[in-house]
C-alpha cells in the first residue's frame, strides 16, 4: 500500500469505520426488535436465538477465509464485494415473510459481513504503520462499536415503534452505498506480498465445528441431550481434525503457530469471553425490559443507554492507554468492571431495582468499552504485516464466536429455567445461572489480561513473530501444503 497523507489516512479510517458501524448497528438494533419479531413471526426462544446466531455463526465461520482471500486477491476488492452482499442481504431481511427465510437472509448478510470487519482492520493496520497511530486508530474503531451500542437501541426502538421491525434493516442501505462509493474513490488497493493458497478442507472443518456446536447448544433444551449428541460428536471430531490437519499445511487457514504467542492466545480467549458476555447481556436485558417489565421498544432502548454511553466514551480512552502504556491496564479495568456487573445481577438480582439495574448497566458498559482496543491491537501488532489479514480475521472470528456462544448458552440456560412456566414470573430466577456465566466471562478477561500482558508474554510474542517471518522467507513462492 502506498504511503498516504495524514488526511487521506483519516479518510480511509472513516470509510472502514462505516463498515463496522452497519455490522455492529445491525446486532444492537436487532436485539431491541426481538420481542416484536417474536410476536409477528410467532417465534420461540430458540427461534430468537437463531435470528442472532445464524448471522454470527456464518460470520465466525467465514472471517478467516475472507481475511486470507483479501490478502491474496486484494483487500479493496473483497471489501467492496462485502458491502454489496451485506446491503443485498439487509434488503432481503426486511422483506422476509417468515422466520425461516429471515434466518436464511441473515446468513446472506453474514457472508457480506465476513468480508468487511477483518478486511477493514487489515486495511487500517497497513495504513497506520506507526504503533502509536495504529493504537489510536484502533481506539477510534472501538468507539464506533460504542456509537452502535448507543444509537442502536434508540434507532431500533424508534423504528420498531413507529414503523415495524422490518425497518431496522433499511438503515444499512444508504450507509452501505455511501461506503461503497467512497471506497471506490479513496481507498487504495493492497495485498500481501506473498499470496496464501486456499484451504478448503480447513474451511469445511471450521464450519462443521462452529455449526454443529452452536446447533447442539441451542436445541438441547427443546430436543434433549440425546438428540443433539451426534452434533456435539461432529464438533469434537472437527476440532481434532483441525488440530491434526492444519499444522501439516504450509499455508493453513488457521496458522496454529500464532497461538505460541501468549498475548495473541490471551487476546483470542479474552475476545471470546468478552463478546460472549456481550451477546448474553443484550439477550437477557432485551427480553427482561420488554417481556417482563412491559416496556415498549423505544423505552427499552432508552434503558440501554447507561450501558452504551460508557462504551462509547471509554473505547477511545482505552486506545490511548494501549498506545501509551500497553494493553494490561485497559484489560484489568475491563475485567474488573464486567465481573462486578455480573455479580450484581447474579447475586443481588439487579433487575429488581432501578438503581442496581442502572449501576449494572454502567459497569458493563465501562468494561466492554475498555476491552476492544487491547484485543485488536494485541492480535495484529505482534504479527508480520504480510499476515495482518489472517491475524485480524482470527481476532474478529473470536469476537463472533464468543457472541454466538454467548447467545446460544445463555438462551439455552434461560429456556431450561422457564420451560412452560409464565415468562414474567420465572424470568429472574431462570436468568440467574446465565448471569453467573457472564460473571465467569468477566473474570476470565481480568485474569488473562494480567497473565498475558507481562514481560514473559511479550517475549513469547517476539519469538513467535521471528519464527513466522523466518518461515515466510524460507517458504518458496507458490509452494503447496502437505495436507
C-alpha positions in Angstrom: 0.0 0.0 0.0 1.4 3.4 -0.9 2.2 5.9 1.8 -0.8 8.2 2.3 -1.1 11.7 3.6 -2.4 12.2 7.2 -5.7 13.5 5.8 -6.1 10.5 3.4 -5.3 8.1 6.3 -8.0 9.6 8.4 -10.4 9.3 5.5 -9.6 5.6 5.0 -10.2 5.1 8.7 -13.6 6.8 8.5 -14.6 4.6 5.5 -13.5 1.4 7.3 -15.4 2.6 10.4 -18.6 2.9 8.3 -18.5 -0.8 7.6 -18.1 -1.5 11.3 -21.0 0.8 12.1 -23.5 -1.1 9.9 -22.4 -4.5 11.0 -22.4 -3.5 14.8 -25.5 -1.5 14.5 -27.3 -4.4 12.9 -26.7 -6.5 16.0 -27.8 -3.9 18.6 -30.8 -2.8 16.6 -31.9 -6.4 16.2 -31.8 -7.1 19.9 -34.3 -4.4 20.6 -36.6 -5.7 17.9 -36.6 -9.3 19.2 -39.9 -9.2 21.1 -41.6 -7.5 18.2 -40.3 -10.2 15.8 -41.3 -12.9 18.3 -44.9 -11.7 18.2 -45.0 -11.1 14.5 -43.3 -14.3 13.4 -44.6 -16.5 16.3 -41.0 -17.4 17.2 -39.9 -19.5 20.2 -36.9 -18.6 22.4 -34.7 -20.8 20.2 -36.1 -19.1 17.1 -35.0 -15.8 18.5 -31.5 -17.2 19.2 -31.2 -18.3 15.6 -32.1 -14.8 14.2 -28.9 -13.7 16.0 -26.7 -16.8 15.8 -27.4 -17.6 12.2 -25.6 -14.3 11.4 -22.8 -14.5 13.9 -22.2 -18.2 13.2 -21.7 -17.7 9.4 -19.6 -14.6 10.1 -17.4 -16.6 12.5 -17.0 -19.4 10.0 -16.0 -17.3 7.1 -13.9 -14.5 8.6 -10.6 -16.2 8.3 -11.3 -17.2 4.7 -12.2 -13.6 3.9 -9.1 -12.3 5.6 -6.7 -14.6 3.7 -8.6 -14.1 0.4 -8.3 -10.3 0.8 -4.6 -10.7 1.5 -4.3 -12.7 -1.7 -6.6 -11.0 -4.3 -6.8 -7.5 -2.9 -8.3 -6.0 0.2 -10.2 -3.2 -1.5 -11.8 -5.7 -4.0 -13.0 -8.0 -1.2 -14.2 -5.1 1.0 -16.3 -3.7 -1.8 -17.8 -7.1 -2.6 -18.7 -7.4 1.1 -20.5 -4.1 1.1 -22.6 -5.1 -1.9 -23.6 -8.5 -0.5 -24.3 -7.1 3.0 -26.6 -4.5 1.6 -28.5 -7.0 -0.6 -28.9 -9.3 2.5 -30.2 -6.4 4.5 -32.8 -5.7 1.9 -33.9 -9.3 1.8 -34.2 -9.4 5.6 -36.6 -6.5 5.5 -38.8 -8.5 3.1 -38.7 -11.9 4.9 -42.3 -13.3 5.2 -41.4 -15.9 7.9 -38.8 -16.8 10.5 -37.1 -19.5 8.4 -36.4 -17.1 5.5 -35.3 -14.4 7.8 -32.7 -16.7 9.2 -31.6 -17.6 5.7 -31.3 -13.9 4.7 -29.4 -13.2 7.9 -26.9 -15.7 6.6 -26.6 -13.9 3.3 -25.9 -10.7 5.3 -23.2 -12.6 7.2 -21.5 -13.7 4.0 -21.1 -10.0 3.1 -20.2 -9.0 6.7 -17.4 -11.6 6.8 -15.7 -9.5 4.1 -16.0 -6.2 6.0 -14.5 -6.1 9.5 -11.4 -8.2 9.2 -10.6 -6.7 5.9 -11.2 -3.2 7.1 -8.9 -3.9 10.1 -6.2 -5.2 7.8 -6.5 -2.0 5.7 -6.2 0.1 8.9 -3.1 -2.0 10.0 -1.4 -1.4 6.7 -2.4 2.3 6.6 -1.3 3.2 10.1 2.2 1.7 10.3 3.3 3.7 13.4 2.5 1.7 16.6 1.1 4.7 18.5 -1.0 5.9 15.5 -2.3 2.4 15.0 -3.3 2.1 18.6 -5.2 5.4 18.4 -6.9 4.4 15.2 -8.0 1.1 16.8 -9.3 3.2 19.7 -11.5 5.1 17.2 -12.5 1.8 15.7 -13.6 0.6 19.1 -15.5 3.9 19.7 -17.6 3.1 16.7 -18.8 -0.1 18.5 -19.8 2.3 21.3 -21.7 4.5 18.8 -23.6 1.5 17.5 -24.4 0.4 21.0 -25.6 3.9 21.9 -27.5 4.6 18.7 -28.7 1.0 18.0 -31.2 0.6 20.8 -32.6 4.1 20.3 -32.8 3.9 16.5 -34.1 0.4 16.7 -36.7 1.3 19.3 -37.9 4.3 17.3 -38.2 2.3 14.0 -39.9 -0.6 15.7 -42.3 1.7 17.5 -43.1 3.9 14.5 -42.8 1.6 11.5 -42.0 -2.1 12.2 -39.1 -4.4 12.9 -38.5 -4.6 9.2 -37.3 -1.0 9.1 -34.3 -1.8 11.2 -32.6 -3.4 8.1 -33.3 -0.3 5.9 -30.7 1.8 7.6 -27.9 -0.4 6.3 -28.7 0.5 2.7 -27.7 4.2 2.5 -24.6 3.7 4.7 -23.5 0.7 2.7 -23.9 2.6 -0.6 -22.0 5.6 0.7 -19.2 3.4 2.0 -19.0 1.6 -1.4 -18.7 4.8 -3.4 -16.1 6.3 -1.0 -14.1 3.1 -1.1 -14.1 3.1 -4.8 -12.7 6.6 -4.9 -10.3 6.9 -1.9 -9.1 3.5 -0.6 -6.0 2.3 -2.4 -5.7 -1.4 -3.3 -3.3 -3.5 -1.2 -2.5 -7.2 -0.9 0.1 -9.3 0.9 3.5 -9.6 -0.8 3.0 -13.4 -1.0 -0.4 -14.9 -1.8 -1.7 -17.6 0.5 -3.3 -20.7 -1.0 -6.9 -21.5 -0.2 -7.6 -24.2 2.4 -11.0 -25.8 1.6 -10.5 -28.7 4.0 -9.7 -26.4 6.9 -12.7 -24.2 6.0 -15.1 -27.1 6.0 -13.8 -28.3 9.3 -14.3 -24.8 10.8 -17.9 -24.7 9.5 -18.6 -28.2 10.9 -17.1 -27.3 14.3 -18.9 -23.9 14.8 -22.2 -25.0 13.2 -22.6 -28.3 15.0 -21.5 -26.9 18.4 -24.0 -24.0 18.1 -26.8 -26.2 17.0 -26.3 -28.6 19.8 -26.3 -25.9 22.4 -29.3 -24.0 21.1 -31.5 -27.1 20.5 -30.6 -29.0 23.7 -33.3 -27.5 25.9 -36.1 -28.4 23.4 -34.7 -31.6 21.8 -32.8 -33.1 24.7 -29.1 -34.1 25.1 -29.6 -37.5 23.3 -31.0 -35.8 20.1 -28.1 -33.3 19.9 -25.3 -35.6 20.9 -24.4 -36.5 17.3 -23.9 -32.8 16.6 -21.6 -32.5 19.6 -19.7 -35.5 18.4 -19.3 -33.9 15.0 -17.9 -30.7 16.7 -15.4 -32.8 18.6 -14.2 -34.7 15.6 -13.9 -31.4 13.6 -11.8 -29.9 16.3 -9.5 -32.9 16.3 -9.3 -32.7 12.5 -8.3 -29.1 12.7 -5.6 -29.8 15.2 -4.2 -32.7 13.1 -4.6 -31.2 9.6 -3.7 -27.6 9.9 -0.1 -27.9 11.1 0.5 -30.2 8.1 -0.2 -27.5 5.6 2.4 -25.0 4.5 -0.3 -22.3 4.3 -3.2 -23.2 6.6 -6.5 -21.4 7.1 -5.7 -21.2 10.9 -2.0 -20.9 11.5 -1.7 -22.6 14.9 1.8 -21.1 15.3 0.1 -17.8 16.1 -1.0 -19.3 19.4 2.6 -19.7 20.6 2.4 -16.0 21.3 0.9 -15.7 24.8 -0.6 -12.2 24.1 -2.2 -13.5 20.9 -3.7 -16.5 22.6 -4.8 -14.4 25.5 -6.4 -11.9 23.2 -8.3 -14.7 21.4 -9.7 -16.2 24.6 -10.4 -12.7 26.0 -12.3 -11.8 22.8 -14.4 -15.0 23.1 -15.2 -14.3 26.8 -16.0 -10.5 26.4 -18.2 -11.0 23.4 -20.0 -14.0 24.9 -20.7 -11.7 27.8 -22.0 -9.0 25.4 -24.2 -11.4 23.5 -25.7 -12.9 26.6 -26.1 -9.5 28.3 -28.0 -8.0 25.4 -30.2 -11.1 25.0 -31.2 -11.2 28.7 -31.6 -7.4 29.0 -33.8 -7.0 26.0 -36.2 -9.8 26.9 -36.4 -8.6 30.5 -37.1 -5.0 29.7 -39.8 -5.7 27.2 -41.3 -9.1 28.2 -41.0 -8.8 32.0 -41.2 -5.0 32.7 -43.6 -4.5 29.8 -41.6 -1.6 28.2 -42.1 -0.7 24.5 -39.1 -1.0 22.2 -38.3 2.8 22.4 -38.2 2.9 26.2 -36.3 -0.4 26.4 -33.7 1.3 24.1 -33.5 4.3 26.4 -32.8 1.9 29.3 -29.9 0.5 27.4 -28.2 3.9 27.2 -26.5 3.7 30.6 -24.6 0.7 29.1 -24.0 2.1 25.6 -22.8 5.6 26.6 -19.8 4.4 28.8 -18.8 2.0 26.0 -18.7 5.0 23.6 -16.7 7.1 26.0 -14.3 4.5 27.2 -13.3 3.0 23.8 -11.1 5.9 22.6 -9.6 6.3 26.1 -8.7 2.6 26.0 -7.0 3.1 22.6 -4.9 5.9 24.1 -3.9 3.8 27.1 -2.9 0.9 24.8 -0.8 3.3 22.8 1.0 4.9 25.8 1.0 2.2 28.5 0.2 -1.1 26.8 -2.8 -3.4 27.0 -2.6 -4.5 30.6 -4.4 -1.6 32.4 -7.3 -1.4 29.9 -7.8 -5.2 30.2 -7.7 -5.1 34.0 -10.3 -2.3 34.1 -12.5 -4.2 31.6 -12.3 -7.5 33.5 -13.0 -5.9 36.9 -16.0 -3.9 35.7 -17.6 -6.8 33.8 -17.1 -9.1 36.7 -18.6 -6.6 39.1 -21.6 -6.1 36.8 -22.2 -9.9 36.5 -22.0 -10.4 40.3 -24.5 -7.5 40.8 -27.1 -9.3 38.6 -26.3 -12.9 39.7 -26.0 -12.4 43.5 -28.2 -9.3 44.1 -30.9 -9.6 41.4 -30.0 -6.1 40.0 -33.0 -6.3 37.6 -35.4 -5.9 40.5 -34.3 -2.3 41.4 -33.9 0.7 39.1 -30.8 1.8 41.0 -28.9 -1.5 40.8 -30.1 -2.1 37.2 -28.6 1.3 36.3 -25.3 0.6 38.1 -25.1 -2.9 36.5 -25.5 -1.4 33.0 -23.0 1.3 33.6 -20.4 -1.2 34.9 -20.8 -3.5 31.9 -20.6 -0.5 29.5 -17.3 0.6 31.1 -15.9 -2.9 30.9 -16.9 -3.5 27.3 -15.6 -0.1 26.3 -12.1 -0.8 27.6 -11.8 -4.4 26.2 -12.0 -3.9 22.4 -8.9 -1.8 21.7 -6.4 -4.1 23.6 -7.8 -7.2 21.9 -7.4 -5.9 18.4 -4.1 -4.2 19.0 -2.6 -7.3 20.6 -3.8 -9.6 17.9 -2.3 -7.7 15.0 0.7 -5.7 16.4 3.0 -8.7 17.1 2.5 -10.4 13.7 4.3 -9.8 10.4 2.4 -7.2 8.3 2.1 -9.7 5.5 -0.2 -11.8 7.7 -2.2 -8.9 9.1 -5.4 -10.0 7.4 -5.2 -13.5 8.8 -4.3 -12.3 12.3 -7.1 -9.7 12.2 -9.5 -12.3 11.0 -8.7 -14.7 13.9 -9.4 -11.8 16.3 -12.7 -11.0 14.6 -13.6 -14.7 14.5 -13.0 -14.9 18.2 -15.4 -12.0 18.7 -18.2 -13.5 16.6 -17.7 -17.0 18.0 -17.9 -15.5 21.5 -21.2 -13.7 20.7 -22.6 -16.8 19.1 -21.8 -19.0 22.1 -23.0 -16.3 24.5 -26.5 -16.1 22.9 -26.6 -19.9 22.5 -25.5 -20.8 26.0 -27.4 -18.0 27.8 -30.5 -18.6 25.7 -30.3 -22.4 26.4 -29.9 -21.8 30.2 -32.9 -19.4 30.2 -35.1 -21.7 28.2 -34.3 -24.6 30.6 -35.3 -22.5 33.5 -38.6 -21.2 32.1 -39.9 -24.2 30.2 -43.7 -23.8 30.0 -43.9 -21.5 33.1 -45.1 -17.9 32.9 -42.3 -15.9 31.4 -42.8 -12.8 33.6 -42.9 -14.8 36.9 -39.9 -17.0 36.3 -37.5 -14.9 34.3 -35.3 -13.5 37.2 -34.6 -16.9 38.9 -34.2 -18.6 35.5 -31.7 -16.0 34.3 -29.5 -16.2 37.5 -27.3 -19.1 36.2 -26.8 -17.1 33.0 -25.6 -14.1 35.0 -23.1 -16.3 36.8 -21.8 -17.5 33.4 -21.4 -13.8 32.4 -19.5 -13.2 35.7 -17.1 -16.0 34.8 -16.6 -14.4 31.4 -15.6 -11.1 33.1 -13.3 -12.9 35.5 -11.6 -14.6 32.5 -10.9 -11.2 31.0 -9.4 -10.0 34.3 -7.1 -13.0 34.9 -5.9 -13.5 31.3 -5.5 -9.7 30.9 -3.0 -9.9 33.7 -1.2 -13.1 32.8 -0.7 -12.4 29.1 0.4 -8.8 29.2 3.7 -9.0 31.1 7.3 -9.3 30.1 7.2 -13.1 29.7 4.2 -12.8 27.4 5.9 -10.1 25.4 8.9 -12.3 24.9 6.8 -15.2 23.5 5.2 -12.7 21.0 8.6 -11.6 19.8 9.8 -15.2 19.4 6.7 -16.1 17.5 7.0 -13.2 15.1 10.6 -14.0 14.4 9.8 -17.6 13.6 6.9 -16.6 11.4 9.0 -14.1 9.5 11.8 -16.6 9.0 9.4 -19.3 7.9 7.9 -16.8 5.3 11.4 -16.2 4.0 12.3 -19.9 3.7 8.9 -20.8 2.1 9.2 -20.7 -1.7 6.6 -18.7 -3.6 3.7 -21.0 -4.8 4.6 -23.9 -2.6 1.7 -26.1 -1.8 0.7 -27.6 1.5 1.5 -31.2 2.6 -2.1 -31.8 3.5 
